[in-house]
Amino acid sequence: MAKPASPRSQRRRRMENFRKVRSEEASAGGGAEGGSPGSSPFADLAPGAVQMRVKEGSKIRNLLAFATASMAQPATRAIVFSGCGRATTKTVTCAEILKRRLAGLHQVTRLRYRSVREVWQSLPPGSTTEHPPGEPPASISVLKNVPALAILLSKDALDPRQPGYQPPDPHPGPSSQSAAPTPKRSLGEPAIGEGSAKRSQP
């Protein structure tokens, strides 16, 4: 007797002849968990704070280059990394690397949920091309709730009583990549590259 298909498999088969044409971010409701698209969860954000919108296809190298240059300016007191869905992991990575590059940053993390509407259009059977002219494709909308993460990093002290607050790391890690382990050497043999870490420091 054949095993009945799971609901997930049934949905996948129904979507085989559809392609996603766009995604629209919408509000998931008011309150701390919702908010309008693009709204900041930090009400008392410092004037001139840098907003970094992290997307799934964003390059961490490019994001950090701009973020580091911006925070190096004395007038810039805070920066916010925000991302939703699959970009949340990259959002955390950017914030953690910047905290290691710039010591003394106060952090506040906010987790919310966004409502994303995906619009799908049907394809001709057995084809991956557009519909012929004069035959409008059928379209469906899929509503998804995805997590949205916002991380505030501030040079100035923040209220430690607010949820999601993290004080500056008293022992920040090195700003560059961790040094490779020193190879074993025989007694009396000088270490290869000994002293290079000291010279590389500014």
Secondary structure, DSSP 8 states (H G I E B T S, - for coil): ------HHHHHHHHTTTEEEEEEEEE---SSTT---TT--S-TT--TT-EEEE--TT--HHHHHHHHHHHHTSTT--EEEEEEEGGGHHHHHHHHHHHHHHSTT-EEEEEEEEEEEEEEEEE--TT--S---TT----EEEEEEEEEEEEEEEESS---TTSTTEE---SS---SS----------TT---TTTTHHHHH--
